[in-house]
Amino acid sequence: MKTKTSVLLAGSLFLALAGLAPAQAAIDEGAAQALAKKNDCFKCHAIDKTKKGPSYKSIAAKYKGKSEGEEKAIKNITTGPKVKLDDGTEEEHKIIDTKDPKELKNLAQWILSR
């Protein structure tokens, strides 16, 4: 009887503590869209259609299931690399006007979640 009670208590404690584990933070869509708008991202990108740059849906599809997607997205929006446009021209990607790692991660995750 003591063994059953101990196992039951241990199992209950495990489930209770599992509920306290930090969940992955949800994407703040409003903040991501506001940052994108503030930095004129929608001048070249749209969510579901190609403009001067690729759609966010096509960017998300390119990195779907790949662990480096977030890292590459953040690098692209913080370092201003040369990007090739659909018309064959190249230009430097605009650098996002924030140094806050949480804002950058949120924006990258939002783009990749499209």
Buried (B, 14 or more C-beta within 10 A) or exposed (E): EEEEEEEEEEEEEEEEEEEEEEEEEEBBEEBBBEBBEEBEBEEBBBEEEBEBBBBBBBBBEEBEEEEEBBEBBBBBBBEBEEBEBEEEEEEEBBEBEBEEEEBBBBBBBBBBEE
